[in-house]
Amino acid sequence: MTTGDLVNIHPTELKFPFELKKQSSCSLQISNKTSTQVVAFKVKTTNPRKYCVRPNTGVVLPGDSCNVTVTMQAQKEAPLDMQCKDKFLVQSVIVSDATTSKDVLAEMFNKEPGRVIEDFKLRVVYIPANPPSPVPEGSEEGNSPRTDFPASQFDDHVSYYELVGEREREILVSRTLEETSEKSSEAWSMIHKLTEEKACAVQQSQKLRQELEMLRRESSNKQSGGGHSLVLMLLVGLLGCVIGYILNVRT
């Protein structure tokens, strides 16, 4: 636990179970040590695109505490030796009794004469999601709220990860819709092609029927003998077989 005049911070390190391509979360508790003062807090990080903090600002009543959830987005690669250089900064300041979480502004944490701001440094530690054996826990010694790095390293926009996640989902949905549209276009193109082929077969069938009808009329006019009638019947049968075969294949 890290302690100051206003609040206690627990734990002193943010430990994330690390597993590739999976989100990971850990909790942080901020406790108000005072018995009469309302304390406002703000959480910053050196890598705002990588983490989502909820809530990242708020107020803690005297003797009360607030739980903060820090979520690390899924990582595509593991860092060398599983060492992480990311840091978090928790700032606290006394505010009026009427202040609510919605009233907390960034200007409240500006260092000005007569205003006391407590800064707490928290480092990030990766632990294996499925460790083969228990890993000894390490912690920083000392209870001083003072930090050895400037607060300007940290960024207030800790909710940027949510926006990135939404954009990634929009891109994925857009790509899926485009692929579906391409497949639908190919299917409709195939259907259109088969429809045209069938229409062509029907036209050919109609043409053959017309030619057959003309042959029948010519045969009737000439009043041919039995030999010619037999040839005509064979021709009619052959044309009928061809027409039936074409329609069966094209349908």
ABEGO torsion letter per residue (X at the ends): XBBBAABBBOBABBBBBBBBGBBBBBBBBBBBABAABBBBBBBBBABAAABBBOBABEBBBBGBBBBBBBBBBBBABBBBGGBBABBBBBBBBBBBAABBAAABBAAAABBBBGBBBBBBBBBBBBBBABBABBBBBBBBBEABABBABBAAABBABAAAAAAAAAAAAAAAAAAAAAAAAAAAAAAAAAAAAAAAAAAAAAAAAAAAAAAAAAAAAAAAAAGBBAAAAAAAAAAAAAAAAAAAAAAAAAX
